[in-house]
Amino acid sequence: MIRKPANQQHHGNLREALILAGLQILETEGLKALTLRRCAKLAGVSHAAPTHHFEGLPGLKSAIATRGYGIFERLMIEGIEAEDTPRGRVLGMCRGYLRFATEHRALFNLIFVSPRDFPPDEERMAAAASARRVLTQTCAELRHGAGGSSTTEVAVWSLVHGFAKLIEIERVVPGSGDARDVDFDNVFSFLDVRA
């Protein structure tokens, strides 16, 4: 769950208030609605205030993405911890991935843009690398084909990311009861993924 900013009560932590405002805007209105001016208004400060803490909108987006990677990683880990076999842990991680993609769609789309869309930011890059390690380490537990562990990792990542995007564009609608009702567990079983 994303906390809402306490309007006009940032008590010296304006940067945090602006990040929380940005997260709220993403969750309620989407990525296109995210502007410095909107974040400032929601945080209860002047429209010029964000310039003291961020390198324009890309800097604010980078800070928000850093927070997003943390949420993403936590949801993948929750899925992993619910399972007790290597294959189950990979499937649990994928469920966490899909949960993030569906519950935090705008944030999901923000973190999966080109790194060139952000200013250099060591904190964001470290958060992204930490989330990626969850994928790498979880997939490493599987037996691998001729391409090795990196090929297995990319295959799993491609499958779950593609499935998330198909849900986003409503080509797949789990629980819909129609032809678009496809369960990820069944798609995952199509892969020859073994512990």
N, C-alpha and C positions, 0 to 999 in steps of 0.2 A: 504494500500500500504506500502511496506517495502522500506525504504530509502536505497540507496546504500552507502557504505563507501566512504569517500573522501580519496582516495589513498594518503598516506604520509602526510595527513593534519589532524592528530588526535589531534594536539595541546594539548598534555598532557592528553587526554582522550582515551588512548589506549584501555582500557577495552571496552568502547563503540564502538570504531572502529572495534574491533575483533568480538563483538556480531553482529554488522551490516554486517560484512563480512560473518559470519556464516549464518545469515539469507539469504543473497544473494545466497550463495552456495546452501543452502537447496532449495530455490525457483527455481534455475536454473538447478541444477544438482542432487538434491536428497540427502537423508540421507547418503548413502554410500560414497558420495564424500566429506563429511565433515571431515576435519582433521585440527589439529592445524597448521600444516605447510601451508596448503592451505589458511586458514584464515589469517595467518601472511603475506603471499605473497600478498593477496588481500588488506590487510590493509597497505601494503607498509613498513613492519618492518621485522626485522630478525626473523628467525624461532624459536629462543629461547625466543623472547619477550612474547609470551602468558603465559609462565610458571611463570611470575611475577604476573599474574592476576587470573589464574585459576588452579585448581587441575587437571591438565591434560585435556584430551578431555572430560571426564565425567563432569568436572567443567564447561567447556565452554558450553556443551550441556545443563546443568542445567540453565545457564544464558540465553541461547537462548529459552529454554522451558518457562522460566518466562515471557519473552516477548511474546511468543506464547499464553500463557494463557490470556494475556491482549487482544490480537487480537481476540481470540476465544470468550471471554466474551463480547467484544464490538459488534461483529457480532450477537451474540444471543440477546443482548439487543436491537439492531437495529430492529431485527425481532419482538421482543415483542412489541416495541413501535409503530409498524405499525398496531397493532390490538387493538380491544376494548372490547373483551369478554375473559373470562378465557380460554375457549377452543381455541379461536383464538390466544391468547398470547402464549399458549403452542405450537400451530402449528407454529407461527412466530418464536419462540425460536428454534424449530426444523429446520426451514428453515435456520436460521442463523448458526446453527450447521452444516448443510449440505453444506452451502456456505463456511464455514471455511474448512471443510474436502475436498472439491473439489478445492477451489482456493489456498489452502495452504497444499497440500497433505503431503509433507515431514514433515512439522511442526506439522500437525495433528498426524502423526505417531510418531513423537518425543515426544509429550506431553502425548501420551497414551501408554507409556512403563511402566514397573513396577517401582515404586519409588525406588526400590533397585538398579536400574541401574544408579542412580544419587548419588552424595555425599550429605550428609546432607546440606540443604540449606533452611533457614527459608523464604527467599524472594520467592523462587519457591513454597514452600508449601503454603504460604499465597496467592499467585496468583492462585494456583490450587483450594484452598478452596473458593476463591472469585468467580471463574467461576462456581464451583459446587453449590454455594448458589443461583446463577441465576436459575439453574435447579430446585433446591429444592423449592425455593420460588414460582416459576412459576407453578410447579406441585401442590403445596399446595392449589392453588386456585380451583382445581377441586374437584368434589365429589369423594369419594374413596369407594372401595369395602371393603370386610372383612379384607383384608390385611393392610388397612390403607394407609396413605400418602406415607410411604416409599416404599410400594409395587407399588403404582401408579408411583412414581418417577422412580423406577428401570424398570418398564414396558416401560415407555416412553423412558428412556435412552437406554435400550436394543434395542428398535425398531429403533430409529434414528441412533444409533451407528452401528447397524447391516446393516441398509440401506446404510450408508456411506461406509462401507467396501464392500458391494455388488457393489456399484458404482466403487470403487477402483479396484476391480478385474473384472470389466466389465460384471458382471452377470446381472446388471441393468444398462441401459443406457437411462436416460430420454431424450426424444426428438429424439430418433433414428428411430422411425417409424417401428420398428420390435418388436418381442416378448419380447425384453428386455426393451421396452419403458414403464416403470412403473413410475407413478407420486406419490411422497411421500404423497401428500394430500389424494389420494385415499387409500393408505396403512394405513394412520393415521385414516381415517374414519372407517376402519375395526375394530379398537379398540372401545370398548364401553366407550369412554371418554366423560364425561359430566361435564358441569359447575354446 
